Amino acid sequence: MQEQIKQIAERIQGLREIFEVSLETLADELDVPIDIYRDYESGRVDIPVSILLKITHRFHVEMASLL
């Protein structure tokens, strides 16, 4: 399970970097404290489905592409 969380986190980080969005900007857009967002993107903690949905909408990708 932990490996899957890290893979999702890497995909999200990749999207953020491709679209040249800073950590701070995305955390703000998701209404998540920056420290918690860093934990999400590092793969240290599981990302809630509600946050994943917001990310898919933000970057116009399907959920399957993250999972």
MDTraj code that builds the backbone (N, CA, C; nanometers):
import mdtraj as md
import numpy as np

residues = "MET GLN GLU GLN ILE LYS GLN ILE ALA GLU ARG ILE GLN GLY LEU ARG GLU ILE PHE GLU VAL SER LEU GLU THR LEU ALA ASP GLU LEU ASP VAL PRO ILE ASP ILE TYR ARG ASP TYR GLU SER GLY ARG VAL ASP ILE PRO VAL SER ILE LEU LEU LYS ILE THR HIS ARG PHE HIS VAL GLU MET ALA SER LEU LEU".split()
xyz = np.array([
    [0.0823, -0.1199, 0.0000],
    [0.0000, 0.0000, 0.0000],
    [0.0867, 0.1262, 0.0000],
    [0.1911, 0.1264, 0.0823],
    [0.2780, 0.2443, 0.0894],
    [0.3422, 0.2742, -0.0457],
    [0.3772, 0.1706, -0.1186],
    [0.4375, 0.1910, -0.2508],
    [0.3378, 0.2574, -0.3464],
    [0.2112, 0.2186, -0.3382],
    [0.1083, 0.2800, -0.4231],
    [0.0904, 0.4275, -0.3892],
    [0.0949, 0.4593, -0.2611],
    [0.0822, 0.5990, -0.2186],
    [0.1975, 0.6812, -0.2755],
    [0.3184, 0.6266, -0.2696],
    [0.4348, 0.6979, -0.3236],
    [0.4240, 0.7175, -0.4743],
    [0.3717, 0.6178, -0.5443],
    [0.3565, 0.6305, -0.6899],
    [0.2554, 0.7392, -0.7254],
    [0.1448, 0.7445, -0.6527],
    [0.0447, 0.8494, -0.6757],
    [0.1067, 0.9859, -0.6473],
    [0.1804, 0.9954, -0.5375],
    [0.2451, 1.1216, -0.5007],
    [0.3426, 1.1663, -0.6097],
    [0.4166, 1.0726, -0.6660],
    [0.5109, 1.1064, -0.7738],
    [0.4376, 1.1565, -0.8977],
    [0.3239, 1.0961, -0.9287],
    [0.2466, 1.1410, -1.0452],
    [0.1945, 1.2828, -1.0243],
    [0.1489, 1.3101, -0.9031],
    [0.0979, 1.4435, -0.8724],
    [0.2107, 1.5456, -0.8801],
    [0.3240, 1.5120, -0.8247],
    [0.4384, 1.6024, -0.8320],
    [0.4780, 1.6271, -0.9778],
    [0.4767, 1.5226, -1.0574],
    [0.5082, 1.5374, -1.1990],
    [0.4129, 1.6307, -1.2701],
    [0.2839, 1.6154, -1.2440],
    [0.1849, 1.7054, -1.3044],
    [0.2102, 1.8495, -1.2634],
    [0.2334, 1.8683, -1.1353],
    [0.2567, 2.0032, -1.0840],
    [0.3781, 2.0662, -1.1522],
    [0.4830, 1.9878, -1.1685],
    [0.6035, 2.0404, -1.2322],
    [0.5834, 2.0661, -1.3812],
    [0.5123, 1.9769, -1.4493],
    [0.4840, 1.9970, -1.5925],
    [0.4083, 2.1279, -1.6149],
    [0.3117, 2.1543, -1.5272],
    [0.2310, 2.2753, -1.5410],
    [0.2936, 2.3958, -1.4718],
    [0.4145, 2.3754, -1.4171],
    [0.4899, 2.4826, -1.3518],
    [0.4097, 2.5542, -1.2438],
    [0.3508, 2.4732, -1.1555],
    [0.2738, 2.5244, -1.0425],
    [0.3575, 2.4990, -0.9168],
    [0.3753, 2.6005, -0.8344],
    [0.4551, 2.5839, -0.7132],
    [0.3778, 2.5043, -0.6080],
    [0.4530, 2.4489, -0.5137],
    [0.3897, 2.3785, -0.4007],
    [0.2918, 2.4702, -0.3290],
    [0.3366, 2.5915, -0.3034],
    [0.2548, 2.6875, -0.2295],
    [0.1259, 2.7202, -0.3029],
    [0.1363, 2.7391, -0.4336],
    [0.0183, 2.7728, -0.5130],
    [-0.0823, 2.6597, -0.5120],
    [-0.0351, 2.5374, -0.5348],
    [-0.1283, 2.4247, -0.5388],
    [-0.1896, 2.4001, -0.4015],
    [-0.1100, 2.4092, -0.2967],
    [-0.1640, 2.3924, -0.1613],
    [-0.2735, 2.4955, -0.1351],
    [-0.2483, 2.6182, -0.1774],
    [-0.3475, 2.7247, -0.1590],
    [-0.4741, 2.6960, -0.2394],
    [-0.4574, 2.6529, -0.3643],
    [-0.5737, 2.6220, -0.4487],
    [-0.6548, 2.5052, -0.3917],
    [-0.5862, 2.4111, -0.3284],
    [-0.6553, 2.2953, -0.2701],
    [-0.7071, 2.3247, -0.1300],
    [-0.6743, 2.4429, -0.0782],
    [-0.7135, 2.4846, 0.0566],
    [-0.6593, 2.3876, 0.1618],
    [-0.5290, 2.3561, 0.1458],
    [-0.4597, 2.2646, 0.2353],
    [-0.3345, 2.3358, 0.2858],
    [-0.3044, 2.3244, 0.4151],
    [-0.1792, 2.3838, 0.4641],
    [-0.0592, 2.3262, 0.3879],
    [0.0395, 2.4101, 0.3630],
    [0.1547, 2.3693, 0.2827],
    [0.2254, 2.2487, 0.3425],
    [0.2361, 2.2402, 0.4736],
    [0.3042, 2.1269, 0.5366],
    [0.2311, 1.9955, 0.5087],
    [0.1003, 1.9997, 0.5121],
    [0.0218, 1.8791, 0.4829],
    [0.0347, 1.8435, 0.3358],
    [0.0310, 1.9445, 0.2485],
    [0.0461, 1.9153, 0.1059],
    [0.1831, 1.8537, 0.0781],
    [0.2861, 1.9047, 0.1423],
    [0.4202, 1.8459, 0.1247],
    [0.4198, 1.6982, 0.1648],
    [0.3497, 1.6676, 0.2733],
    [0.3385, 1.5272, 0.3160],
    [0.2677, 1.4432, 0.2102],
    [0.1642, 1.4989, 0.1485],
    [0.0942, 1.4272, 0.0413],
    [0.1901, 1.3981, -0.0738],
    [0.2586, 1.5013, -0.1175],
    [0.3413, 1.4880, -0.2362],
    [0.4678, 1.4050, -0.2109],
    [0.5088, 1.3958, -0.0874],
    [0.6265, 1.3143, -0.0546],
    [0.5895, 1.1668, -0.0425],
    [0.4592, 1.1392, -0.0291],
    [0.4161, 1.0010, -0.0135],
    [0.4187, 0.9540, 0.1308],
    [0.4423, 1.0462, 0.2243],
    [0.4457, 1.0093, 0.3663],
    [0.3081, 0.9778, 0.4216],
    [0.2054, 1.0406, 0.3650],
    [0.0683, 1.0164, 0.4113],
    [-0.0224, 0.9917, 0.2920],
    [-0.1295, 0.9201, 0.3162],
    [-0.2281, 0.8917, 0.2120],
    [-0.3044, 1.0193, 0.1776],
    [-0.3330, 1.0364, 0.0511],
    [-0.4031, 1.1557, 0.0045],
    [-0.5532, 1.1274, 0.0028],
    [-0.6322, 1.2106, 0.0691],
    [-0.7772, 1.1903, 0.0675],
    [-0.8334, 1.1967, -0.0749],
    [-0.9379, 1.1206, -0.0982],
    [-1.0019, 1.1176, -0.2300],
    [-1.0489, 1.2567, -0.2698],
    [-1.0971, 1.3344, -0.1752],
    [-1.1447, 1.4694, -0.2076],
    [-1.0317, 1.5549, -0.2647],
    [-0.9111, 1.5392, -0.2133],
    [-0.7964, 1.6132, -0.2648],
    [-0.7572, 1.5614, -0.4028],
    [-0.7601, 1.4296, -0.4194],
    [-0.7302, 1.3717, -0.5507],
    [-0.8268, 1.4240, -0.6561],
    [-0.9534, 1.4339, -0.6211],
    [-1.0529, 1.4861, -0.7158],
    [-1.0228, 1.6308, -0.7532],
    [-0.9870, 1.7111, -0.6552],
    [-0.9528, 1.8509, -0.6833],
    [-0.8312, 1.8592, -0.7757],
    [-0.7340, 1.7711, -0.7525],
    [-0.6135, 1.7707, -0.8364],
    [-0.6488, 1.7313, -0.9796],
    [-0.7347, 1.6309, -0.9963],
    [-0.7728, 1.5901, -1.1321],
    [-0.8442, 1.7030, -1.2044],
    [-0.9284, 1.7767, -1.1328],
    [-0.9964, 1.8902, -1.1948],
    [-0.8983, 2.0023, -1.2269],
    [-0.8059, 2.0266, -1.1367],
    [-0.7096, 2.1354, -1.1559],
    [-0.6243, 2.1128, -1.2803],
    [-0.5819, 1.9873, -1.3007],
    [-0.4928, 1.9583, -1.4122],
    [-0.5639, 1.8926, -1.5310],
    [-0.6954, 1.8806, -1.5231],
    [-0.7756, 1.8264, -1.6326],
    [-0.7282, 1.6861, -1.6738],
    [-0.7144, 1.6010, -1.5739],
    [-0.6772, 1.4609, -1.5994],
    [-0.7821, 1.3705, -1.5341],
    [-0.7849, 1.2471, -1.5781],
    [-0.8779, 1.1502, -1.5199],
    [-0.8165, 1.0886, -1.3950],
    [-0.9007, 1.0484, -1.3036],
    [-0.8545, 0.9858, -1.1800],
    [-0.7666, 0.8651, -1.2086],
    [-0.8019, 0.7909, -1.3120],
    [-0.7247, 0.6702, -1.3466],
    [-0.5800, 0.7036, -1.3775],
    [-0.5533, 0.8211, -1.4295],
    [-0.4147, 0.8568, -1.4617],
    [-0.3312, 0.8801, -1.3360],
    [-0.3971, 0.9131, -1.2254],
    [-0.3242, 0.9275, -1.0996],
    [-0.3062, 0.7942, -1.0294],
    [-0.4102, 0.7115, -1.0393],
    [-0.4067, 0.5839, -0.9683],
    [-0.3306, 0.4795, -1.0463],
])
top = md.Topology()
chain = top.add_chain()
for i, resn in enumerate(residues, 1):
    res = top.add_residue(resn, chain, resSeq=i)
    for name in ("N", "CA", "C"):
        top.add_atom(name, md.element.get_by_symbol(name[0]), res)
traj = md.Trajectory(xyz[None], top)
